Amino acid sequence: MTGATVKRMDVGQVDDAAPPGGTAIVRPLCHIRAVRERHALRFTDPSQAAVSRSARAWAWALGESAIAPVTDRLTAVPPSRSDIEAEIAAADERRLLADRENRADAAATILRWLIGDDDHVPVRGENRGELVGGFGDVVRSPEQIAGMLAVAVEGQRLSTTKGRDVNAFPDGRQSAQQDADYLDGVVATLAWILGERPETPITRMHSRGLATRDLKAERVHAEDVIEQARYPWIADRFPPPWYGEGVKFTVNWLLGDAAVPPLNPAGCRVLWPRQ
C-alpha cells in the first residue's frame, strides 16, 4: 500500500439508504453524498480541496485514500473505527495545545459525524437538515419524528395510568407522574414539529412556519420551566419541571445536539443528569 489514492468504496453500491459497505461509517450513503457535496462548495479552487484536511477526511473514511487526514499516516483501506477515533483524538489534542498551524477541527467534526458520535451535520448554510432527510436545521426525518411520537403517546398513556393507581406505593405513583409530565413535553414538542399542534410547547405561541430560532427559543423557555422548581412561590405559573425536561431534550435530539433520543423504545424517559 504505497499509493495515496485507492478505489472508491461506494461505487456500485445498490442500497443508497445503507452505510458504505466495509467501512466504519454508520451514515446512509445518500446522506454522505449530499453533505459531502455541500461541503465541497466551500472550495472555489480544486487545489484548495486537495490540501484541505476536512476534504481529505471524506476520502479517507470512505476508503478512497490511504493517508489519514490529521496525522498523515498510512492506514488500512478503508480505515477501522479505531483508526478514525485515533485521528479525532489527535485533532482534539492539537486544539487543546493551541496548535493553530496544524489544527484539524473540521476534519474531526466530519469524522465524528460519519461514525455516529455527533449528529450535527458538519457543513454550513441553511436547511442543513434537508441533507439528511430532515428539514430546516432539524436532522430527524418526519418518519423518525412520527415514530418517536407514537412511542411517546403510548408511554404517556401507561405512565398516566400508573400515576393514578391508588394501590401503588406513593413513591411509585410520584415517579409515574414525573414520567407522564416528561412525556407530555415530548409529545407536545414532536406534535408541534410535525404540524399536528398549532401551539409551541412552552410559550403557547402560534408560529408561521418552523424556524430554528423557534426551536431554540422554546428550549430556553424550557430551561426556565426546569428552574422554577427552585422557587415554590412561583411554581404554579409554570408547567411541571419534568415537562420542561421533556421539551428541552426533545429539541436537543431534533437539532442533533443530542444523539440519544428523549425516550427509549419502551416509551420511558431517559434519565439525563441535571445540568
C-alpha positions as CSV (number, residue, x, y, z in Angstrom):
1,M,0.0,0.0,0.0
2,T,2.2,2.8,-1.3
3,G,-0.3,4.9,-3.2
4,A,-2.1,7.7,-1.6
5,T,-5.3,7.2,-3.5
6,V,-7.3,3.9,-4.0
7,K,-10.6,2.9,-5.5
8,R,-13.9,4.4,-4.4
9,M,-15.6,2.2,-1.8
10,D,-19.1,3.4,-2.7
11,V,-19.0,2.6,-6.4
12,G,-21.6,0.1,-7.4
13,Q,-23.4,0.1,-4.0
14,V,-27.1,-0.6,-4.7
15,D,-28.7,0.5,-1.5
16,D,-28.1,4.2,-1.0
17,A,-30.0,4.1,2.3
18,A,-27.3,1.9,3.8
19,P,-23.9,2.9,5.0
20,P,-21.0,2.3,2.6
21,G,-20.2,-1.4,2.8
22,G,-17.0,-2.4,4.5
23,T,-16.4,0.9,6.3
24,A,-16.7,2.1,9.9
25,I,-19.3,4.7,8.7
26,V,-22.8,4.5,10.0
27,R,-24.5,7.2,7.9
28,P,-26.6,6.3,4.8
29,L,-24.7,6.7,1.6
30,C,-27.3,9.1,0.2
31,H,-26.8,11.4,3.2
32,I,-23.0,11.2,2.9
33,R,-23.1,12.2,-0.7
34,A,-25.5,15.2,0.0
35,V,-23.4,16.5,2.9
36,R,-20.1,16.0,1.1
37,E,-21.4,17.9,-2.0
38,R,-22.5,20.8,0.2
39,H,-19.0,20.7,1.9
40,A,-17.3,20.8,-1.5
41,L,-19.0,24.1,-2.3
42,R,-16.7,25.9,0.1
43,F,-13.8,25.3,-2.2
44,T,-13.6,27.6,-5.2
45,D,-10.4,26.0,-6.5
46,P,-9.7,22.2,-6.7
47,S,-6.3,22.8,-5.3
48,Q,-7.8,24.0,-2.1
49,A,-9.7,20.8,-1.6
50,A,-6.5,18.8,-2.3
51,V,-4.7,20.2,0.7
52,S,-7.8,20.6,3.0
53,R,-7.8,18.2,5.9
54,S,-11.6,18.3,6.0
55,A,-11.9,17.3,2.3
56,R,-9.4,14.6,2.9
57,A,-11.4,13.3,5.8
58,W,-14.2,12.3,3.5
59,A,-12.0,10.5,1.1
60,W,-10.0,8.7,3.8
61,A,-13.1,7.5,5.8
62,L,-14.7,6.2,2.5
63,G,-11.6,4.3,1.6
64,E,-10.6,6.5,-1.3
65,S,-7.3,7.4,0.2
66,A,-4.9,5.6,2.4
67,I,-3.5,8.7,4.1
68,A,-5.1,9.8,7.3
69,P,-6.2,13.5,7.2
70,V,-4.9,14.6,10.6
71,T,-1.7,12.7,11.2
72,D,-0.8,11.9,7.6
73,R,-0.1,8.3,8.5
74,L,-0.8,5.3,6.2
75,T,-3.7,3.2,7.4
76,A,-5.8,0.2,6.3
77,V,-8.2,0.9,3.4
78,P,-10.9,1.7,4.5
79,P,-9.8,2.7,8.0
80,S,-11.2,0.9,11.0
81,R,-13.2,2.7,13.7
82,S,-10.2,2.7,16.0
83,D,-8.2,4.4,13.2
84,I,-10.8,7.1,12.9
85,E,-11.1,7.6,16.6
86,A,-7.3,8.0,16.8
87,E,-7.4,10.8,14.2
88,I,-10.2,12.5,16.1
89,A,-8.1,12.2,19.3
90,A,-5.1,13.7,17.5
91,A,-7.1,16.6,16.3
92,D,-8.5,17.2,19.8
93,E,-5.0,17.2,21.3
94,R,-3.8,19.8,18.8
95,R,-6.8,22.0,19.7
96,L,-6.1,21.7,23.4
97,L,-2.4,22.6,22.7
98,A,-3.5,25.6,20.7
99,D,-1.5,24.3,17.7
100,R,-3.0,26.7,15.2
101,E,-0.9,25.7,12.3
102,N,-1.9,22.1,12.4
103,R,-5.5,22.4,13.6
104,A,-7.8,19.8,12.2
105,D,-11.1,20.6,13.9
106,A,-13.2,20.5,10.7
107,A,-11.8,17.1,9.8
108,A,-12.6,15.8,13.3
109,T,-16.1,17.1,13.1
110,I,-16.7,15.3,9.8
111,L,-15.2,12.1,11.2
112,R,-17.4,12.3,14.3
113,W,-20.5,12.6,12.2
114,L,-19.6,9.8,9.9
115,I,-19.1,7.3,12.7
116,G,-22.2,8.5,14.6
117,D,-20.5,10.2,17.6
118,D,-22.1,13.5,16.7
119,D,-25.4,14.2,14.9
120,H,-24.6,17.8,13.9
121,V,-24.4,18.0,10.1
122,P,-20.8,19.1,9.5
123,V,-21.5,21.8,6.9
124,R,-22.6,25.4,7.0
125,G,-25.5,27.1,5.4
126,E,-29.3,27.0,5.6
127,N,-31.5,23.9,5.6
128,R,-28.8,21.5,6.6
129,G,-31.4,19.1,7.9
130,E,-32.7,18.5,4.4
131,L,-29.3,16.9,3.5
132,V,-30.0,14.1,5.9
133,G,-33.7,13.6,5.4
134,G,-34.9,16.3,7.8
135,F,-36.0,19.9,7.3
136,G,-34.6,23.3,8.2
137,D,-32.0,22.5,10.8
138,V,-33.9,19.5,12.1
139,V,-31.7,16.5,11.5
140,R,-34.5,13.9,12.0
141,S,-36.8,12.8,9.3
142,P,-40.6,13.2,9.5
143,E,-40.8,9.4,9.7
144,Q,-38.4,9.3,12.6
145,I,-40.3,12.0,14.4
146,A,-43.6,10.3,13.8
147,G,-42.3,7.0,15.1
148,M,-40.9,8.7,18.2
149,L,-44.3,10.5,18.7
150,A,-46.2,7.2,18.6
151,V,-43.9,5.6,21.2
152,A,-44.2,8.7,23.4
153,V,-48.0,8.7,23.2
154,E,-48.1,5.1,24.3
155,G,-45.6,5.7,27.1
156,Q,-47.7,8.7,28.2
157,R,-50.8,6.6,28.5
158,L,-49.1,3.9,30.6
159,S,-47.4,6.5,32.9
160,T,-50.7,8.3,33.4
161,T,-52.4,5.1,34.3
162,K,-49.7,4.1,36.8
163,G,-49.8,7.6,38.4
164,R,-53.5,7.1,39.1
165,D,-53.2,3.6,40.6
166,V,-54.4,4.0,44.2
167,N,-53.0,0.6,45.0
168,A,-49.4,1.6,44.1
169,F,-46.8,2.8,46.6
170,P,-46.7,6.7,46.8
171,D,-43.1,6.8,45.5
172,G,-44.2,4.7,42.5
173,R,-47.1,7.0,41.8
174,Q,-44.9,10.0,42.1
175,S,-42.3,8.6,39.7
176,A,-45.0,7.6,37.2
177,Q,-46.4,11.2,37.4
178,Q,-43.0,12.6,36.7
179,D,-42.7,10.3,33.7
180,A,-46.1,11.4,32.5
181,D,-45.1,15.1,32.8
182,Y,-41.9,14.4,30.9
183,L,-43.7,12.6,28.1
184,D,-46.3,15.4,27.9
185,G,-43.4,17.7,27.0
186,V,-42.0,15.2,24.5
187,V,-45.4,14.7,22.8
188,A,-46.2,18.4,22.7
189,T,-42.8,19.2,21.0
190,L,-43.0,16.4,18.5
191,A,-46.6,17.1,17.6
192,W,-45.8,20.8,17.1
193,I,-42.8,20.0,14.9
194,L,-45.0,17.7,12.7
195,G,-47.6,20.4,12.4
196,E,-50.2,18.4,14.3
197,R,-50.3,21.0,17.1
198,P,-50.5,24.7,16.3
199,E,-49.1,26.0,19.6
200,T,-45.4,25.9,20.7
201,P,-45.0,23.6,23.7
202,I,-43.9,26.2,26.3
203,T,-44.9,29.7,25.2
204,R,-48.2,28.5,23.5
205,M,-47.5,30.8,20.6
206,H,-48.8,30.1,17.1
207,S,-45.8,30.1,14.7
208,R,-46.0,30.7,11.0
209,G,-43.6,28.1,9.6
210,L,-41.0,26.5,11.7
211,A,-37.6,28.2,12.1
212,T,-34.6,27.0,14.0
213,R,-34.9,30.1,16.2
214,D,-38.3,28.9,17.3
215,L,-36.9,25.6,18.5
216,K,-34.1,27.3,20.3
217,A,-36.4,29.8,21.9
218,E,-38.6,27.0,23.2
219,R,-35.6,25.3,24.7
220,V,-34.6,28.5,26.5
221,H,-38.1,28.7,27.9
222,A,-38.0,25.1,28.9
223,E,-34.9,25.9,31.0
224,D,-37.0,28.5,32.8
225,V,-39.6,25.8,33.5
226,I,-37.0,23.5,34.9
227,E,-35.5,26.2,37.1
228,Q,-38.9,27.1,38.5
229,A,-38.8,24.1,40.8
230,R,-36.3,26.0,42.9
231,Y,-38.8,28.8,43.6
232,P,-42.0,27.2,45.1
233,W,-43.7,30.6,45.4
234,I,-43.9,30.9,41.6
235,A,-44.1,27.3,40.7
236,D,-47.8,27.5,39.9
237,R,-47.2,29.8,37.0
238,F,-45.3,27.1,35.1
239,P,-45.8,23.6,33.8
240,P,-44.2,20.9,35.9
241,P,-40.3,20.9,35.7
242,W,-40.3,17.4,34.1
243,Y,-42.4,18.8,31.3
244,G,-39.7,21.3,30.7
245,E,-37.1,18.4,30.7
246,G,-39.2,16.7,28.0
247,V,-39.2,19.7,25.8
248,K,-35.6,20.5,26.3
249,F,-34.2,17.0,25.4
250,T,-36.6,16.6,22.5
251,V,-35.3,19.8,21.0
252,N,-31.8,18.7,21.6
253,W,-32.5,15.5,19.7
254,L,-34.3,17.2,16.9
255,L,-31.4,19.6,16.2
256,G,-28.7,16.9,16.6
257,D,-27.4,18.5,19.9
258,A,-28.0,15.0,21.4
259,A,-27.5,11.7,19.6
260,V,-29.7,9.9,22.1
261,P,-33.5,10.2,21.7
262,P,-35.5,11.7,24.5
263,L,-37.0,8.3,25.4
264,N,-36.2,4.6,24.8
265,P,-38.1,2.2,22.6
266,A,-40.3,1.2,25.6
267,G,-41.5,4.8,25.9
268,C,-39.6,5.6,29.1
269,R,-37.8,8.9,29.7
270,V,-34.1,9.0,29.5
271,L,-32.6,9.7,32.9
272,W,-30.4,12.6,32.0
273,P,-28.1,14.1,34.6
274,R,-29.2,17.5,35.8
275,Q,-27.1,20.4,34.3
